[in-house]
Amino acid sequence: MGRGGKEAKEKLLANVHGRHCSSNGAKCTEENVQSRMKNGRIYKIMSVQNTKKSLISIIVPVFNEASGIAAFHAELNDALTDQTSYNFEVLYIDDGSTDDTVKALNKMRQSRKNVLTNVLRLSRNFGKEAAVSAGLAEAKGKAAIIIDGDGQHPVEHIEDFIKEWEQGVEVVVGVRQTYSERGWLKRQLSRMFYWLLGRLSDTEIMPHSTDFRLVDREVIDAFNSLSERSRMTRGLIDWLGYDRAYVYFTERERQAGTPSYGYRKLFQLAMNTFVSHSFVPLRFAGFLGLVITVASGLLGMFILVQSIIMDDPLGLDITGTAMLAVMLLFLVGIVLCCLGIMSYYLAAVYTETLARPLYVVRRSKHR
């Protein structure tokens, strides 16, 4: 093809795309606008990246989900292709799976209408919180939706999340109404966890809230600036603030496989949450010491007055061993109070180590 023909083709490609190539400095190629000419007619195929629709990232952390990931992916794709007003990038975060999850994910690396699928592999199993953090760091959309890959989070609620986001809400939280397959003990422990967290933490965390949520680009950028390692994603997002809305859903049964979060991991997550969002456990020794010191001090004064000064008018006949026990209890209380004072200094050091921002500035809500 001669130079004139090449220039004519590039101009034609620009017209197909609905703009001139020079409008933003981009080069018109078949990679950007795929078209072909046949008998004077133009057939246009638009790729996901070239439409002017906003991009929303879907972050799916997975670990050993080979048996059910294909069914989940098909259901997710059907839900996303119905949202014709947006483009989507589905980002699977493989958290060091040891089964055939990676092979199954590689078969899904394809573009389907307004959905583009990619896979990010971690070098080993770092845990779900790290996998979600990696997904948020890689997300390129104006918003990101976090959803589990086991099928328990209903994909049909993605539309509800987007509607709330369109109203200007920066964080849309999925709240679990009922449990599908958790036993009685797990349900009770979950209720106790949120009850304690609500009373010990300064961060407002909705009971039974989940990682199934939408976060705006501004929230993603603020979250990515946090550097602490022992983290609970939903707790940090709630700590950042911003306007929130809630979408209630019924948890579904797993499509396949078994849960990877046992009691040990749940306990570890709970402890990390308490430590990073509350200093009450750290200062508990000081509170206990204060109570012991006051109580033993009052009891010691009573023994001093009753047995020594007034010569036992009540006839209690308090022995020297009892007096020694009260004295030792008083000294233990003093030691615990000293530990409590040290805990305030330790909390200050820990706060500086977390290096959380002193404040978060809200940018314009116009997207």
C-alpha positions in Angstrom: 0.0 0.0 0.0 1.4 3.4 -1.0 1.9 6.4 1.3 -1.3 8.0 0.1 -3.3 4.8 0.6 -1.8 4.4 4.1 -2.8 7.9 5.1 -6.3 7.4 3.7 -6.6 4.2 5.7 -5.5 5.9 8.9 -7.9 8.7 8.3 -10.6 6.2 7.7 -9.7 4.4 11.0 -10.0 7.7 12.8 -13.4 8.4 11.4 -14.6 4.9 12.4 -13.4 5.7 16.0 -15.4 8.9 15.9 -12.4 11.2 16.4 -9.2 12.4 14.7 -6.0 10.7 15.6 -4.4 14.0 16.5 -7.0 14.8 19.1 -5.0 13.2 21.9 -1.7 12.3 20.2 -2.7 8.6 19.9 -1.6 6.6 16.8 -4.4 5.1 14.8 -3.6 1.4 14.3 -5.5 -1.8 14.0 -4.6 -2.4 17.6 -6.6 0.6 18.7 -9.5 0.4 16.1 -10.0 -2.9 14.4 -11.8 -2.5 11.1 -11.8 -4.1 7.7 -13.0 -2.9 4.3 -14.9 -5.1 2.0 -16.7 -4.0 -1.2 -16.7 -0.4 0.0 -18.3 -1.3 3.4 -16.8 -0.8 6.8 -17.2 -3.4 9.6 -16.1 -2.0 12.9 -15.0 -4.0 15.9 -14.5 -1.9 19.1 -12.1 -3.3 21.8 -12.9 -2.9 25.5 -10.0 -0.4 26.0 -11.1 2.1 23.3 -14.6 2.8 24.4 -15.3 5.9 26.4 -17.2 4.1 29.1 -15.8 4.2 32.7 -13.8 1.2 33.8 -14.7 -0.7 36.9 -12.3 -3.3 38.4 -13.5 -6.6 39.8 -11.0 -8.0 42.3 -11.4 -11.8 43.0 -8.9 -13.3 45.5 -8.7 -17.1 45.0 -7.0 -20.0 46.7 -7.4 -23.6 45.6 -10.7 -22.9 43.8 -10.1 -25.0 40.7 -13.2 -27.1 41.1 -15.6 -24.1 41.1 -13.9 -21.2 39.5 -15.2 -21.9 36.0 -18.8 -21.8 37.1 -18.2 -18.6 39.1 -16.4 -16.9 36.2 -19.3 -17.7 33.8 -21.8 -16.4 36.3 -19.8 -13.2 36.9 -19.3 -12.6 33.2 -23.1 -12.9 32.6 -23.7 -10.3 35.4 -21.1 -7.9 34.0 -22.1 -8.1 30.4 -25.6 -7.0 31.4 -24.0 -3.7 32.7 -23.6 -2.1 29.3 -22.8 1.3 30.6 -19.4 0.3 31.9 -16.3 -1.6 31.0 -14.9 -4.1 33.4 -11.6 -5.6 34.2 -11.8 -8.8 36.1 -8.6 -9.3 38.1 -8.1 -12.7 39.7 -5.5 -12.8 42.4 -4.1 -16.3 42.8 -2.9 -16.5 46.4 -0.4 -19.3 45.9 -2.9 -22.1 44.9 -1.5 -25.6 45.0 -4.2 -27.2 42.8 -5.2 -26.5 39.2 -6.6 -23.1 39.9 -3.9 -21.3 37.8 -4.6 -23.6 34.8 -8.3 -22.8 35.0 -7.6 -19.1 35.3 -5.3 -19.0 32.3 -8.2 -20.4 30.2 -10.2 -17.3 31.2 -7.7 -14.7 29.9 -9.9 -13.3 27.3 -12.0 -10.3 26.4 -15.8 -10.7 26.2 -17.8 -7.7 25.1 -17.2 -5.2 27.8 -15.3 -7.6 30.1 -11.5 -8.1 30.1 -10.0 -10.8 32.3 -6.5 -10.9 33.8 -4.7 -13.0 36.4 -2.2 -11.9 39.0 -0.2 -14.7 40.6 1.4 -14.3 44.0 4.6 -16.2 44.6 3.1 -18.1 47.6 0.2 -18.1 49.9 0.3 -14.7 51.7 -3.3 -14.7 52.9 -6.5 -13.2 51.7 -5.9 -9.7 53.1 -2.6 -9.5 51.2 -4.2 -10.8 48.0 -7.0 -8.2 48.2 -4.3 -5.5 48.8 -2.4 -6.7 45.8 -5.6 -6.5 43.7 -6.4 -2.9 44.9 -2.8 -1.9 44.0 -3.2 -3.3 40.4 -6.8 -2.0 39.8 -7.0 0.6 37.1 -10.8 1.3 37.3 -12.6 4.4 38.6 -14.0 2.0 41.2 -13.2 -1.5 42.3 -15.5 -4.3 43.6 -14.1 -7.0 45.8 -15.8 -10.3 45.7 -14.9 -13.8 46.8 -14.4 -16.5 44.1 -16.2 -19.3 45.9 -19.7 -18.1 44.8 -21.0 -17.2 48.2 -21.2 -13.5 47.3 -24.2 -13.1 44.9 -23.0 -11.4 41.7 -26.5 -10.0 41.0 -25.9 -7.4 43.7 -23.0 -5.9 41.7 -25.7 -3.8 39.9 -26.9 -2.5 43.3 -23.4 -1.5 44.3 -22.9 0.4 41.1 -26.3 2.2 41.5 -25.2 3.4 45.0 -21.8 4.5 43.6 -23.5 6.5 40.9 -25.3 8.5 43.6 -22.0 9.7 44.9 -21.3 7.2 47.6 -17.5 6.3 47.8 -17.9 3.0 49.7 -20.7 0.5 49.3 -20.6 -2.3 51.8 -22.1 -5.7 51.5 -23.7 -6.8 54.8 -24.4 -10.5 55.3 -28.0 -11.1 56.6 -27.9 -14.9 56.9 -25.2 -17.5 56.9 -25.3 -20.4 54.4 -23.1 -23.1 55.8 -21.6 -21.8 59.0 -22.1 -23.8 62.1 -23.6 -22.6 65.4 -20.2 -22.0 66.9 -18.9 -19.8 64.1 -22.1 -17.7 64.1 -21.8 -17.1 67.8 -18.1 -16.3 67.6 -18.8 -13.9 64.7 -21.5 -12.1 66.8 -19.1 -11.9 69.8 -16.3 -10.5 67.6 -18.4 -7.7 66.2 -19.8 -6.9 69.6 -16.4 -6.6 71.2 -15.0 -4.7 68.2 -17.8 -2.2 68.4 -17.1 -1.5 72.0 -13.3 -1.5 71.9 -12.5 0.1 68.6 -12.7 3.8 67.7 -13.4 2.8 64.1 -17.1 2.3 63.2 -17.4 -1.1 61.6 -20.8 -2.4 60.6 -21.6 -5.8 62.2 -21.6 -8.7 59.7 -20.1 -6.5 57.0 -17.9 -8.4 54.5 -15.2 -7.8 52.0 -17.9 -7.8 49.3 -17.9 -4.1 48.6 -17.3 -1.3 46.1 -14.7 1.3 46.7 -14.2 4.5 44.7 -10.9 5.4 43.0 -10.3 8.0 45.7 -10.7 5.4 48.4 -8.4 3.0 46.5 -5.6 5.6 46.3 -6.0 6.4 50.0 -6.0 2.6 50.9 -2.9 2.0 48.8 -1.0 4.7 50.7 -1.4 2.6 54.0 1.8 0.6 54.7 0.9 -1.6 57.7 1.4 -5.3 57.2 -1.0 -7.0 59.7 -4.3 -5.7 58.3 -7.9 -6.3 58.0 -9.0 -4.8 54.7 -12.6 -4.0 55.6 -11.4 -2.4 58.9 -8.8 -0.2 57.1 -11.4 0.9 54.5 -13.8 1.8 57.3 -11.0 3.7 59.1 -10.5 5.9 56.0 -14.1 7.1 56.4 -15.9 8.5 53.3 -19.6 8.2 52.6 -20.9 4.7 52.9 -24.0 2.8 51.8 -25.0 -0.7 52.7 -26.4 -3.5 50.5 -27.8 -6.5 52.4 -27.5 -9.9 50.9 -28.1 -13.6 51.8 -24.9 -15.6 51.7 -25.0 -18.5 49.3 -23.5 -21.9 49.6 -20.1 -22.6 48.1 -20.2 -23.7 44.5 -17.4 -26.3 45.2 -14.5 -27.1 47.5 -14.1 -26.4 51.2 -13.4 -23.1 53.1 -9.8 -22.3 53.5 -10.4 -20.1 56.6 -10.4 -22.3 59.6 -10.7 -21.4 63.3 -6.9 -20.7 63.5 -6.9 -18.2 60.7 -10.1 -16.5 61.9 -8.6 -16.1 65.4 -5.5 -14.6 63.9 -7.5 -12.2 61.8 -9.6 -11.2 64.9 -6.4 -10.6 66.9 -4.8 -8.5 64.2 -8.0 -6.5 64.0 -8.2 -5.8 67.7 -4.5 -4.9 67.9 -4.6 -2.5 64.9 -7.9 -0.9 65.7 -7.9 -0.7 69.5 -5.5 -0.1 72.3 -7.8 -1.3 75.0 -6.2 -4.8 75.1 -2.8 -3.2 75.5 -4.0 -1.0 78.3 -6.0 -3.7 80.0 -3.1 -4.4 82.5 -3.2 -0.8 83.6 -6.9 -0.8 84.1 -6.7 -4.1 86.1 -3.8 -2.7 88.2 -5.8 0.4 89.0 -8.7 -1.7 90.2 -6.5 -4.0 92.3 -4.6 -1.1 93.8 -7.7 0.8 94.8 -9.4 -2.3 96.2 -6.4 -3.6 98.1 -5.6 -0.1 99.4 -9.0 0.4 100.8 -8.9 -3.1 102.3 -5.5 -2.4 103.8 -6.8 0.9 105.4 -9.8 -1.0 106.8 -7.5 -3.6 108.4 -5.2 -1.0 109.8 -8.0 0.9 111.5 -10.0 -2.1 112.5 -7.2 -4.3 113.9 -4.4 -2.0 115.0 -5.9 1.4 115.8 -9.2 0.3 117.2 -8.0 -3.1 118.5 -10.5 -5.3 116.5 -13.9 -4.0 117.8 -15.7 -6.2 115.2 -13.9 -9.4 116.4 -12.7 -10.3 112.9 -9.3 -11.6 114.2 -7.4 -10.8 111.0 -4.1 -12.7 111.0 -0.7 -11.5 110.0 -0.8 -13.8 106.9 -4.0 -12.0 105.7 -2.4 -8.6 106.2 0.7 -9.8 104.2 -1.6 -11.1 101.4 -3.3 -7.7 101.2 0.0 -5.9 101.1 1.3 -8.2 98.3 -2.0 -7.6 96.4 -1.4 -3.9 96.7 2.1 -4.2 95.3 0.9 -6.3 92.4 -1.6 -3.6 91.6 1.2 -1.0 91.6 3.2 -3.1 89.2 0.3 -3.5 86.8 -0.4 0.3 87.0 3.2 0.8 85.9 2.7 -1.6 83.0 -0.4 0.4 82.1 1.7 3.6 82.0 4.2 1.9 79.8 1.4 0.7 77.5 0.6 4.3 76.6 4.1 4.9 75.5 4.1 1.6 73.6 0.8 2.6 71.9 2.3 5.8 70.8 5.3 4.0 69.3 3.0 1.5 67.6 0.9 4.4 66.1 4.0 6.0 64.7 5.1 2.6 63.3 1.8 2.1 61.5 2.5 5.4 59.7 -1.1 6.0 58.9 -1.8 9.4 57.5 -2.7 12.0 60.0 -5.8 12.9 58.0 -7.4 12.1 54.7 -8.5 14.9 52.4 -11.7 14.3 50.4 -11.4 15.4 46.8 -14.3 16.7 44.7 -17.2 14.2 44.6 -17.7 14.9 40.9 -16.4 11.9 38.9 
